Amino acid sequence: MKFKHIVLSSIGLASVLFLSACGDSRNDTGTQFAPQMYDPVGYEPYKQTKANPFTANGLNMRDPARGTVSRRNYHTTFGKGDSATTDLMVYNIPKDSIAIAERTLTNPIPNTEASLKEGEILYGRYCIHCHGEGGKGDGLVGKEYKGVPNYSAGAYKTMNDGHIFHVITHGKGRMWPHGSQMTPEERWKIVMYVHKLQQG
C-alpha cells in the first residue's frame, strides 16, 4: 500500500512537470539551461552581446595596433625603367556581383606590346587548354568539357574589362576561379589579351 502511494505520487509529480513545460506560445523557447553555449563567454570581435567593460568605447572590436601597415593595395611597376606605378586594388567584389565589376572596373595596366605579349604567355599557361589558342572554346579540355565560350561570337564579343577580370577571379558556370593562382597584374594582362581574341 505504501509502495503504491509512492508510485502514484511520482506519476503525479511527473505529470505536473510535463504539463508545466507545455505552453500556448510557439515562440517561447522555454528556459535556457546553458547560456554559455549560445553566447560567447570571451569578448569576440565579431559578436557584440553587451558592452565590453574593458574598452573605452564598450566595443569588442579594437583599433589596429599603432604602426600597423595597411596592405589594401597590390602595388606594382610596369616594365623595367618605367617610373609609373599603379595600385591594383585587393579584389573584394563578391562572386555574385559581376554587374558591379562590369560598371566599375577598367584595366589599370597600360596597353603596351610588352604587356600584351605577357598576357599571351599567361593565357597559354592558364587558359588555352579550355578556351583554345584563338579563344574559340576549342581547347583540348574544352572539347570534352562542353560550354566553353567563343570570345569572338555573340555577347562574349562585347565583354568588358570588369566582366573578364571578375570571371577570371571568381569563375563562372563551369569555369573554376583562378584568383588564387595569379596576381591581379597577371589577371589584367590576360584581360588585355582576351580583348585581342574578341576581335577574331
Buried (B, 14 or more C-beta within 10 A) or exposed (E): EEEEEEEEEEEEEEEEEEEEEEEEEEEEEEEEEEEEEEEEEEBEEEEBEEEBEEEEEEEBEEEEEEEEEEEEEBEBEBEEEEEEEBEBEEBEBEEEEBEEBBEEBEBBBEEEEEBBEBBBEBBEEBBBBBBBEBBBBBBEEBEEBEEBBBBBEEEBBEBBBBBBBBBBBBBBEEBEEBBEEBEBBBBBBBBBBBBBBBEE
